[in-house]
């Protein structure tokens, strides 16, 4: 017997390895042997992350910190472990694909007021479950055939697994039996409902019966397939039938770059109040549902507000249909619906009376929980009263929009970083001197503090008109009687300004320019230079009110800087 060479570098380790290999069972894919029991072990595919909770058939699992999914297969038989591991690997891929295609609503988007899934969503999820489960069965059969071709045992084809039931094993089809089935397999139904709609089952209700029916059809189909009957797998239901309220709203906003925050807030309010009332998907919305919603709003809100909400909601719905997110053959449920507004009924915005103006400006400036500063509450109503400016025009002012001129401070109403778009741009962009009354009250000192503070927004606490407008309405209603408090808001000051300019006999073209109602008659060129600004200053000085005003609250640069930081934090939190 020849002696092994001393130059051999394995030192007999190959022989040892071969001996060990003969004693160890063959490695099974996606498994590890712990003692005598096989465990499933596989790295979770993207986008599943550590901590993600999974439901694979009736087995609950999670992705570990190392990115692997591990759980016991509860068998020491190699063939059983192999079958189970491959099945779970496939289900893991399905779960990853569902998670990849699922798009949860952005955090900043308002959730549906009603968290329960609609009947349409439940039906859709049940049909999706039926299709996916039958598809998984087909895949298992294909894998078994491939195994036979590869030389494995033929009896492995169509062998029943632990997810295989007979119709006799299920509860009876009575009402009690249906409820029992829903409770027994609720974790499976909940999984498919969540991955399809993003919603969860809160309790067992008759609305969930489509799941019980779909599951019974699935079990029956498996039995017929086992008998060699060909049962085709239906396609997944069309996704546009489940286009959600969140999907539709976010899609509408995405199609409009630079969508103003105030506009987005108005559209969101309209859209989600309709969602709460309809209890269906947008694609299933009916004329009757929209009429019911509209009539309900008319009991609580003024007709102009209801008209706006009807218009906003209709625009979002049409955007989804035009782009194929809702079946283009669907009848427009908003078509022909109107809100009658009687202009003689006192339902339109009005001017404040002289008594109401005295109450408003004799009270301390408006303060809110979010913005404790009284500076915006003091100056914004005055700018609206003496300049007739729209709310979004003055809340969106930057410090750079106020410049020094020969006759005082010049106010520029124009597009900027805060307010990228102006309503009626051609008419709205304008420049004028600040009214002498505001200079007398200390507006120049306020602007100086803002410049020293190096803040961007002239009123850091309020850069959105809608936010301040809502707070102002509540503030005014607390000062006036219930009857006086109807139909009030910042826009009332614009009506007061119209009355004042007629009383002061302002030049028509000048007043149209100042109020942002300029017609295309060369006024822009006339008032754009120094001479034109001087004319506007003279005309604007004719605006006067018999009112006594409180002294302006002092503003320090440090205070304004703190307001800016507070506002930035609030915006980051919303986003």
VEXDREN-2710 file (C-alpha; in Angstrom, 1 decimal):
% VEXDREN-2710
k/r/px/py/pz
1/UNK/0.0/0.0/0.0
2/UNK/1.5/3.2/-1.1
3/UNK/2.1/5.8/1.5
4/UNK/0.5/9.3/1.1
5/UNK/2.9/12.0/0.1
6/UNK/3.9/14.4/2.8
7/UNK/3.4/17.2/0.3
8/UNK/-0.4/16.6/0.3
9/UNK/-1.9/19.7/1.6
10/UNK/-5.4/18.3/2.6
11/UNK/-4.0/16.2/5.4
12/UNK/-6.7/13.7/4.9
13/UNK/-9.6/16.3/5.2
14/UNK/-11.1/15.2/1.9
15/UNK/-11.6/11.8/3.2
16/UNK/-13.2/13.2/6.3
17/UNK/-15.5/15.4/4.3
18/UNK/-16.7/12.5/2.1
19/UNK/-17.4/10.4/5.2
20/UNK/-19.5/13.2/6.8
21/UNK/-21.3/13.9/3.5
22/UNK/-22.3/10.2/3.4
23/UNK/-23.8/10.5/6.9
24/UNK/-25.7/13.8/6.3
25/UNK/-29.0/14.0/4.4
26/UNK/-29.0/15.7/1.0
27/UNK/-29.4/19.5/1.3
28/UNK/-33.0/20.7/0.6
29/UNK/-33.4/24.1/-1.1
30/UNK/-34.7/26.9/1.2
31/UNK/-34.3/24.8/4.3
32/UNK/-32.0/24.2/7.2
33/UNK/-31.9/21.2/9.4
34/UNK/-32.2/22.0/13.1
35/UNK/-31.8/18.7/15.0
36/UNK/-34.2/16.4/13.2
37/UNK/-36.7/19.1/12.1
38/UNK/-36.5/21.1/8.9
39/UNK/-36.9/24.9/9.0
40/UNK/-37.7/27.2/6.1
41/UNK/-35.0/29.7/5.5
42/UNK/-34.8/32.2/2.7
43/UNK/-33.7/35.8/2.2
44/UNK/-36.8/38.0/1.7
45/UNK/-37.0/39.4/-1.8
46/UNK/-37.5/43.2/-2.4
47/UNK/-39.4/45.2/-1.3
48/UNK/-39.9/43.2/1.9
49/UNK/-37.9/44.7/4.7
50/UNK/-36.8/43.6/8.2
51/UNK/-39.8/43.6/10.5
52/UNK/-42.4/43.0/7.8
53/UNK/-45.2/40.7/8.9
54/UNK/-46.3/38.0/6.4
55/UNK/-49.0/35.5/6.1
56/UNK/-48.0/32.5/4.0
57/UNK/-51.1/30.3/3.7
58/UNK/-52.0/29.8/7.3
59/UNK/-48.5/30.4/8.6
60/UNK/-47.6/33.7/10.2
61/UNK/-44.0/34.8/9.7
62/UNK/-41.8/37.9/9.7
63/UNK/-38.6/39.2/8.1
64/UNK/-35.8/39.1/10.6
65/UNK/-33.2/41.7/11.2
66/UNK/-30.8/39.8/9.0
67/UNK/-33.3/40.0/6.1
68/UNK/-34.2/36.3/6.3
69/UNK/-37.6/34.6/6.7
70/UNK/-37.3/31.6/9.1
71/UNK/-39.9/29.3/10.6
72/UNK/-40.3/25.6/11.4
73/UNK/-41.7/23.3/8.7
74/UNK/-42.6/20.8/11.5
75/UNK/-41.4/17.8/9.6
76/UNK/-38.3/15.6/9.6
77/UNK/-39.2/14.0/6.2
78/UNK/-36.9/15.4/3.5
79/UNK/-39.5/15.0/0.7
80/UNK/-42.2/16.7/2.7
81/UNK/-39.8/19.5/3.7
82/UNK/-38.8/20.0/0.0
83/UNK/-42.4/20.3/-1.2
84/UNK/-43.3/22.7/1.7
85/UNK/-40.2/24.8/1.2
86/UNK/-40.8/25.3/-2.5
87/UNK/-44.4/26.1/-1.9
88/UNK/-43.5/28.7/0.8
89/UNK/-40.8/30.2/-1.5
90/UNK/-43.4/30.7/-4.2
91/UNK/-45.8/32.3/-1.7
92/UNK/-43.0/34.5/-0.5
93/UNK/-42.5/35.7/-4.1
94/UNK/-46.3/36.3/-4.4
95/UNK/-46.3/38.3/-1.2
96/UNK/-43.3/40.4/-2.4
97/UNK/-45.0/41.1/-5.8
98/UNK/-48.3/42.2/-4.1
99/UNK/-46.3/44.5/-1.7
100/UNK/-44.4/45.8/-4.7
101/UNK/-47.6/46.7/-6.6
102/UNK/-49.4/48.1/-3.5
103/UNK/-49.1/51.9/-3.2
104/UNK/-50.2/53.2/0.2
105/UNK/-51.6/56.7/0.4
106/UNK/-49.1/59.4/1.1
107/UNK/-48.9/60.5/4.8
108/UNK/-50.0/64.0/3.9
109/UNK/-53.1/62.8/2.2
110/UNK/-56.3/62.9/4.2
111/UNK/-57.5/59.4/5.0
112/UNK/-61.0/58.3/4.2
113/UNK/-63.4/59.3/7.0
114/UNK/-64.8/55.8/7.0
115/UNK/-62.0/53.2/7.6
116/UNK/-64.3/50.2/6.7
117/UNK/-63.8/48.7/3.2
118/UNK/-66.6/49.3/0.8
119/UNK/-68.7/46.5/-0.7
120/UNK/-67.0/47.0/-4.1
121/UNK/-63.6/46.7/-2.5
122/UNK/-64.5/43.5/-0.6
123/UNK/-65.9/41.9/-3.8
124/UNK/-62.8/42.9/-5.7
125/UNK/-60.5/41.5/-3.0
126/UNK/-62.5/38.2/-2.9
127/UNK/-62.2/37.7/-6.6
128/UNK/-58.5/38.5/-6.5
129/UNK/-58.0/35.9/-3.8
130/UNK/-59.8/33.3/-5.8
131/UNK/-57.6/34.0/-8.9
132/UNK/-54.3/34.1/-6.9
133/UNK/-55.0/30.9/-5.0
134/UNK/-55.9/29.0/-8.2
135/UNK/-52.8/30.4/-9.9
136/UNK/-50.6/29.2/-7.0
137/UNK/-52.1/25.7/-7.4
138/UNK/-51.3/25.8/-11.1
139/UNK/-47.8/26.8/-10.3
140/UNK/-47.4/23.9/-7.8
141/UNK/-48.6/21.5/-10.5
142/UNK/-46.1/22.8/-13.0
143/UNK/-43.3/22.5/-10.5
144/UNK/-44.3/18.9/-9.9
145/UNK/-44.3/18.1/-13.6
146/UNK/-40.9/19.6/-13.9
147/UNK/-39.7/17.5/-11.0
148/UNK/-40.9/14.3/-12.7
149/UNK/-39.1/15.4/-15.9
150/UNK/-36.0/15.8/-13.9
151/UNK/-36.3/12.2/-12.6
152/UNK/-38.1/12.5/-9.3
153/UNK/-40.9/10.3/-8.3
154/UNK/-44.2/10.5/-10.3
155/UNK/-46.3/10.2/-7.2
156/UNK/-45.2/13.7/-6.2
157/UNK/-47.6/15.1/-8.8
158/UNK/-50.9/16.6/-7.4
159/UNK/-50.2/15.2/-3.9
160/UNK/-52.5/16.9/-1.4
161/UNK/-50.8/19.4/0.8
162/UNK/-52.0/21.0/4.1
163/UNK/-53.8/23.8/2.2
164/UNK/-56.0/21.2/0.4
165/UNK/-59.5/20.8/1.8
166/UNK/-62.6/19.1/0.6
167/UNK/-66.0/20.8/0.5
168/UNK/-67.1/18.3/3.2
169/UNK/-64.5/19.8/5.6
170/UNK/-66.0/23.3/5.4
171/UNK/-68.8/24.6/7.6
172/UNK/-72.3/24.2/6.1
173/UNK/-73.6/26.9/3.7
174/UNK/-76.1/28.2/6.2
175/UNK/-75.8/31.7/7.7
176/UNK/-74.2/30.2/10.8
177/UNK/-71.9/28.2/8.7
178/UNK/-70.8/31.2/6.6
179/UNK/-70.0/33.2/9.7
180/UNK/-68.0/30.2/11.1
181/UNK/-66.1/30.0/7.8
182/UNK/-65.3/33.7/7.9
183/UNK/-64.0/33.4/11.5
184/UNK/-62.0/30.3/10.7
185/UNK/-60.2/31.7/7.7
186/UNK/-60.4/35.4/8.6
187/UNK/-56.7/35.8/8.7
188/UNK/-56.4/34.7/5.1
189/UNK/-59.2/37.0/4.0
190/UNK/-57.7/39.9/5.9
191/UNK/-54.4/39.4/4.2
192/UNK/-55.9/39.5/0.7
193/UNK/-58.1/42.5/1.6
194/UNK/-55.1/44.5/2.9
195/UNK/-52.8/43.7/0.0
196/UNK/-55.5/44.6/-2.4
197/UNK/-57.1/47.7/-0.8
198/UNK/-54.8/48.7/2.1
199/UNK/-57.7/48.2/4.5
200/UNK/-58.2/45.7/7.3
201/UNK/-61.2/43.7/8.7
202/UNK/-62.4/45.2/11.9
203/UNK/-65.1/42.7/12.6
204/UNK/-67.1/39.9/11.0
205/UNK/-70.1/41.4/9.1
206/UNK/-72.4/40.2/6.3
207/UNK/-70.4/42.5/4.0
208/UNK/-67.6/39.9/4.1
209/UNK/-69.7/37.0/2.6
210/UNK/-68.0/37.4/-0.8
211/UNK/-64.9/36.0/0.8
212/UNK/-66.7/32.9/2.1
213/UNK/-68.3/32.3/-1.3
214/UNK/-65.0/32.8/-3.2
215/UNK/-63.2/30.4/-0.8
216/UNK/-65.8/27.7/-1.2
217/UNK/-65.5/28.0/-5.0
218/UNK/-61.7/27.7/-4.6
219/UNK/-62.0/24.5/-2.6
220/UNK/-64.4/23.0/-5.1
221/UNK/-62.2/24.0/-8.0
222/UNK/-59.2/22.2/-6.3
223/UNK/-61.3/19.0/-5.9
224/UNK/-62.3/19.1/-9.6
225/UNK/-58.7/19.6/-10.6
226/UNK/-57.7/16.6/-8.5
227/UNK/-60.1/14.6/-10.5
228/UNK/-58.2/15.6/-13.7
229/UNK/-60.9/18.2/-14.7
230/UNK/-59.6/21.3/-16.4
231/UNK/-60.5/24.3/-14.3
232/UNK/-59.0/27.5/-15.8
233/UNK/-57.7/30.2/-13.5
234/UNK/-59.6/33.5/-14.1
235/UNK/-57.6/36.7/-14.6
236/UNK/-57.2/39.2/-11.8
237/UNK/-60.1/41.7/-11.8
238/UNK/-59.3/45.0/-13.5
239/UNK/-57.5/47.4/-11.2
240/UNK/-59.4/50.4/-12.6
241/UNK/-62.6/49.1/-11.0
242/UNK/-60.8/49.5/-7.6
243/UNK/-59.3/53.0/-8.3
244/UNK/-59.6/54.3/-4.8
245/UNK/-60.5/57.8/-3.5
246/UNK/-56.9/58.3/-2.4
247/UNK/-55.6/57.2/-5.8
248/UNK/-58.0/59.6/-7.7
249/UNK/-57.2/62.6/-5.5
250/UNK/-53.4/62.1/-5.6
251/UNK/-53.5/61.6/-9.3
252/UNK/-55.4/64.8/-9.8
253/UNK/-52.9/66.8/-7.8
254/UNK/-49.9/65.2/-9.6
255/UNK/-51.3/66.4/-12.9
256/UNK/-51.1/70.0/-11.7
257/UNK/-47.6/71.1/-10.8
258/UNK/-47.6/74.2/-8.5
259/UNK/-51.1/73.4/-7.3
260/UNK/-51.8/76.0/-4.6
261/UNK/-52.0/74.6/-1.0
262/UNK/-55.3/76.5/-0.5
263/UNK/-56.8/74.9/-3.6
264/UNK/-55.6/71.5/-2.6
265/UNK/-57.3/71.9/0.7
266/UNK/-60.6/72.9/-0.9
267/UNK/-60.5/70.0/-3.3
268/UNK/-59.5/67.5/-0.6
269/UNK/-62.4/68.6/1.6
270/UNK/-64.9/68.2/-1.2
271/UNK/-63.5/64.8/-2.4
272/UNK/-63.3/63.1/1.0
273/UNK/-66.7/64.2/2.2
274/UNK/-68.2/62.7/-0.9
275/UNK/-66.2/59.5/-0.2
276/UNK/-67.6/59.2/3.3
277/UNK/-71.1/59.6/1.9
278/UNK/-70.9/57.3/-1.1
279/UNK/-69.4/54.1/0.5
280/UNK/-68.2/52.8/-2.9
281/UNK/-65.2/53.2/-5.2
282/UNK/-65.1/56.3/-7.5
283/UNK/-65.7/54.0/-10.5
284/UNK/-69.0/52.8/-8.9
285/UNK/-70.3/56.3/-8.1
286/UNK/-73.9/56.9/-9.1
287/UNK/-76.0/60.0/-9.7
288/UNK/-78.1/59.1/-6.7
289/UNK/-75.1/59.0/-4.4
290/UNK/-73.9/62.4/-5.6
291/UNK/-77.4/64.0/-5.3
292/UNK/-77.6/62.6/-1.7
293/UNK/-74.3/64.1/-0.9
294/UNK/-75.1/67.5/-2.4
295/UNK/-78.5/67.7/-0.6
296/UNK/-76.9/66.8/2.7
297/UNK/-74.4/69.6/2.3
298/UNK/-77.1/72.1/1.5
299/UNK/-78.6/71.4/5.0
300/UNK/-75.3/72.5/6.6
301/UNK/-73.6/74.9/4.2
302/UNK/-74.5/77.9/2.0
303/UNK/-75.3/77.2/-1.6
304/UNK/-72.1/78.9/-3.0
305/UNK/-69.9/76.6/-0.9
306/UNK/-71.9/73.6/-1.9
307/UNK/-71.6/74.6/-5.6
308/UNK/-67.8/74.9/-5.3
309/UNK/-67.5/71.5/-3.7
310/UNK/-69.7/69.9/-6.4
311/UNK/-67.4/71.5/-9.0
312/UNK/-64.2/70.3/-7.3
313/UNK/-65.4/66.7/-6.8
314/UNK/-66.6/66.6/-10.4
315/UNK/-63.2/67.8/-11.7
316/UNK/-61.3/65.0/-9.9
317/UNK/-63.7/62.3/-11.1
318/UNK/-63.5/63.4/-14.7
319/UNK/-59.7/63.5/-14.6
320/UNK/-59.7/59.9/-13.5
321/UNK/-62.1/58.9/-16.3
322/UNK/-60.4/60.8/-19.1
323/UNK/-57.1/59.1/-18.3
324/UNK/-58.6/55.6/-18.1
325/UNK/-58.4/55.1/-14.4
326/UNK/-62.2/54.8/-14.4
327/UNK/-63.9/53.0/-17.3
328/UNK/-64.5/55.6/-20.0
329/UNK/-67.9/54.1/-20.6
330/UNK/-69.0/55.0/-17.1
331/UNK/-71.8/57.6/-17.0
332/UNK/-70.6/60.9/-15.4
333/UNK/-72.6/61.1/-12.2
334/UNK/-72.0/64.9/-11.9
335/UNK/-73.4/65.6/-15.4
336/UNK/-76.3/68.1/-15.2
337/UNK/-76.2/68.6/-11.4
338/UNK/-76.5/72.1/-10.3
339/UNK/-76.8/74.2/-7.1
340/UNK/-79.3/77.0/-7.4
341/UNK/-78.1/80.3/-5.9
342/UNK/-80.7/83.0/-5.3
343/UNK/-78.8/86.3/-5.4
344/UNK/-81.6/88.0/-3.6
345/UNK/-81.7/85.6/-0.7
346/UNK/-78.7/87.0/1.1
347/UNK/-76.6/84.0/0.4
348/UNK/-73.7/85.8/-1.3
349/UNK/-70.8/87.5/0.4
350/UNK/-71.5/90.9/1.7
351/UNK/-69.7/93.9/3.1
352/UNK/-69.3/94.4/6.8
353/UNK/-71.5/97.1/8.3
354/UNK/-69.9/100.1/10.0
355/UNK/-71.0/98.7/13.4
356/UNK/-69.4/95.3/12.5
357/UNK/-66.2/97.0/11.4
358/UNK/-65.9/98.8/14.7
359/UNK/-66.4/95.6/16.7
360/UNK/-63.8/93.8/14.6
361/UNK/-61.1/96.4/14.8
362/UNK/-61.8/97.3/18.5
363/UNK/-61.1/93.7/19.5
364/UNK/-57.5/92.4/20.0
365/UNK/-56.0/90.9/16.8
366/UNK/-56.9/87.3/16.0
367/UNK/-54.7/84.6/17.5
368/UNK/-54.7/80.9/16.8
369/UNK/-53.3/77.8/18.4
370/UNK/-50.9/77.2/15.5
371/UNK/-49.8/80.8/15.1
372/UNK/-49.7/82.7/18.4
373/UNK/-48.4/85.8/16.7
374/UNK/-50.9/88.7/16.4
375/UNK/-48.9/90.4/13.7
376/UNK/-50.7/88.7/10.8
377/UNK/-54.0/89.0/12.6
378/UNK/-53.5/92.8/12.8
379/UNK/-52.0/93.7/9.4
380/UNK/-53.9/91.3/7.0
381/UNK/-57.4/92.7/7.7
382/UNK/-56.0/96.2/7.3
383/UNK/-54.3/95.4/4.0
384/UNK/-57.6/93.9/2.7
385/UNK/-59.7/96.9/4.0
386/UNK/-57.5/99.6/2.6
387/UNK/-56.2/97.9/-0.6
388/UNK/-59.1/95.7/-1.6
389/UNK/-56.6/92.8/-2.0
390/UNK/-57.6/89.2/-2.2
391/UNK/-56.7/87.0/0.7
392/UNK/-54.2/84.8/-1.2
393/UNK/-52.5/87.9/-2.5
394/UNK/-51.6/89.3/0.9
395/UNK/-50.9/86.1/2.8
396/UNK/-48.5/85.0/0.1
397/UNK/-46.4/88.2/0.3
398/UNK/-42.7/88.0/0.6
399/UNK/-40.6/90.7/2.4
400/UNK/-39.0/91.3/-1.0
401/UNK/-42.5/92.3/-2.4
402/UNK/-42.3/95.5/-0.3
403/UNK/-39.7/98.0/-1.5
404/UNK/-38.8/101.6/-0.7
405/UNK/-40.1/104.2/-3.1
406/UNK/-39.9/108.0/-3.4
407/UNK/-43.3/108.5/-1.7
408/UNK/-43.1/105.6/0.8
409/UNK/-43.3/101.8/0.7
410/UNK/-44.3/100.2/-2.6
411/UNK/-46.3/97.0/-2.5
412/UNK/-45.9/94.5/-5.4
413/UNK/-48.5/91.8/-5.8
414/UNK/-46.9/89.3/-8.1
415/UNK/-45.9/85.7/-8.4
416/UNK/-43.2/84.6/-6.0
417/UNK/-41.7/81.5/-4.3
418/UNK/-44.5/81.3/-1.7
419/UNK/-47.3/82.0/-4.2
420/UNK/-46.1/80.6/-7.6
421/UNK/-49.4/81.3/-9.2
422/UNK/-51.9/84.2/-9.0
423/UNK/-55.5/84.1/-9.7
424/UNK/-56.3/86.1/-12.9
425/UNK/-52.6/86.7/-13.4
426/UNK/-52.9/89.3/-16.1
427/UNK/-55.2/91.4/-14.0
428/UNK/-53.8/90.5/-10.6
429/UNK/-50.1/91.6/-11.0
430/UNK/-49.8/95.2/-9.9
431/UNK/-47.8/97.7/-7.8
432/UNK/-48.9/100.5/-5.6
433/UNK/-47.9/102.6/-2.5
434/UNK/-49.0/101.3/0.9
435/UNK/-52.0/103.3/2.1
436/UNK/-51.0/106.2/4.4
437/UNK/-53.1/104.9/7.2
438/UNK/-51.1/101.7/7.5
439/UNK/-47.9/103.7/7.5
440/UNK/-49.4/105.8/10.3
441/UNK/-50.2/102.6/12.3
442/UNK/-46.6/101.3/12.0
443/UNK/-46.4/99.1/8.9
444/UNK/-43.0/100.5/7.9
445/UNK/-41.6/99.5/11.3
446/UNK/-43.0/96.0/10.9
447/UNK/-41.4/95.6/7.5
448/UNK/-38.1/96.8/8.9
449/UNK/-38.2/94.1/11.6
450/UNK/-38.9/91.5/9.0
451/UNK/-35.9/92.7/6.9
452/UNK/-33.6/92.5/9.9
453/UNK/-34.9/89.1/10.7
454/UNK/-34.1/88.0/7.1
455/UNK/-37.3/86.0/6.9
456/UNK/-38.8/85.2/3.4
457/UNK/-42.5/85.5/4.2
458/UNK/-43.8/88.9/5.2
459/UNK/-46.2/87.1/7.6
460/UNK/-44.3/83.9/8.6
461/UNK/-47.1/82.5/10.7
462/UNK/-49.6/82.5/7.8
463/UNK/-48.5/81.9/4.3
464/UNK/-51.7/80.1/3.2
465/UNK/-54.9/82.1/2.7
466/UNK/-57.2/79.2/3.6
467/UNK/-55.6/78.7/7.0
468/UNK/-55.9/82.4/8.0
469/UNK/-59.3/82.7/6.3
470/UNK/-60.8/79.9/8.4
471/UNK/-59.3/81.3/11.6
472/UNK/-60.6/84.8/10.7
473/UNK/-64.2/83.5/10.2
474/UNK/-64.2/81.9/13.7
475/UNK/-62.7/85.0/15.2
476/UNK/-65.4/87.3/13.6
477/UNK/-68.3/84.9/14.5
478/UNK/-67.2/85.2/18.2
479/UNK/-67.5/89.0/18.0
480/UNK/-70.8/89.2/16.1
481/UNK/-74.3/87.8/16.7
482/UNK/-75.3/84.6/15.0
483/UNK/-77.3/86.5/12.4
484/UNK/-74.4/88.9/11.8
485/UNK/-71.9/86.1/11.6
486/UNK/-73.5/84.5/8.5
487/UNK/-71.6/84.8/5.2
488/UNK/-68.6/86.6/6.7
489/UNK/-65.0/86.3/5.8
490/UNK/-61.9/88.2/4.6
491/UNK/-63.5/88.7/1.2
492/UNK/-66.1/91.0/2.9
493/UNK/-63.3/93.6/3.2
494/UNK/-63.1/93.6/-0.6
495/UNK/-66.8/94.6/-0.7
496/UNK/-66.1/97.3/1.9
497/UNK/-63.3/98.6/-0.3
498/UNK/-65.6/98.8/-3.3
499/UNK/-68.1/100.9/-1.3
500/UNK/-65.3/103.1/0.0
501/UNK/-63.8/103.7/-3.5
502/UNK/-67.3/104.8/-4.8
503/UNK/-67.7/107.1/-1.8
504/UNK/-64.3/108.5/-2.4
505/UNK/-65.0/108.9/-6.2
506/UNK/-61.8/107.1/-7.2
507/UNK/-60.9/107.1/-10.9
508/UNK/-62.4/104.0/-12.5
509/UNK/-59.2/102.8/-14.3
510/UNK/-57.1/103.4/-11.2
511/UNK/-59.5/101.6/-8.9
512/UNK/-59.8/98.7/-11.3
513/UNK/-56.0/98.5/-11.3
514/UNK/-55.6/98.7/-7.5
515/UNK/-58.3/96.1/-6.9
516/UNK/-56.8/93.7/-9.5
517/UNK/-59.7/94.1/-11.9
518/UNK/-57.7/95.9/-14.6
519/UNK/-59.0/95.6/-18.1
520/UNK/-56.7/95.5/-21.1
521/UNK/-56.8/99.2/-21.9
522/UNK/-53.2/100.2/-21.4
523/UNK/-53.6/100.7/-17.6
524/UNK/-50.6/98.5/-16.9
525/UNK/-48.3/100.7/-18.9
526/UNK/-49.9/103.9/-17.4
527/UNK/-49.4/102.9/-13.8
528/UNK/-46.2/100.9/-14.1
529/UNK/-43.8/103.9/-13.9
530/UNK/-43.1/106.4/-11.1
531/UNK/-45.6/108.9/-12.4
532/UNK/-48.3/106.2/-12.5
533/UNK/-47.5/105.1/-8.9
534/UNK/-47.8/108.7/-7.8
535/UNK/-51.3/108.8/-9.4
536/UNK/-52.3/105.6/-7.6
537/UNK/-51.0/106.9/-4.3
538/UNK/-53.3/110.0/-4.7
539/UNK/-56.3/107.9/-5.6
540/UNK/-55.6/105.3/-2.8
541/UNK/-55.5/108.1/-0.2
542/UNK/-59.2/108.8/-0.9
543/UNK/-60.1/105.4/0.7
544/UNK/-61.1/106.2/4.3
545/UNK/-63.2/104.8/7.1
546/UNK/-64.5/106.4/10.3
547/UNK/-62.8/103.9/12.5
548/UNK/-60.4/103.9/15.5
549/UNK/-57.7/101.2/15.4
550/UNK/-55.8/99.6/18.2
551/UNK/-52.0/100.2/18.2
552/UNK/-50.0/97.7/16.2
553/UNK/-48.4/94.9/18.2
554/UNK/-44.6/95.4/18.5
555/UNK/-42.6/93.0/16.3
556/UNK/-39.0/92.1/17.0
557/UNK/-36.7/90.4/14.5
558/UNK/-36.2/87.5/16.9
559/UNK/-40.0/87.0/17.2
560/UNK/-40.5/86.9/13.5
561/UNK/-37.6/84.5/13.0
562/UNK/-39.1/82.2/15.6
563/UNK/-42.4/82.4/13.7
564/UNK/-40.7/81.3/10.5
565/UNK/-39.1/78.3/12.2
566/UNK/-42.4/77.3/13.7
567/UNK/-44.1/77.5/10.3
568/UNK/-41.4/75.5/8.7
569/UNK/-41.7/72.7/11.3
570/UNK/-45.5/72.6/10.7
571/UNK/-45.0/72.3/7.0
572/UNK/-42.4/69.5/7.4
573/UNK/-44.8/67.7/9.7
574/UNK/-47.7/67.9/7.2
575/UNK/-45.4/66.6/4.4
END
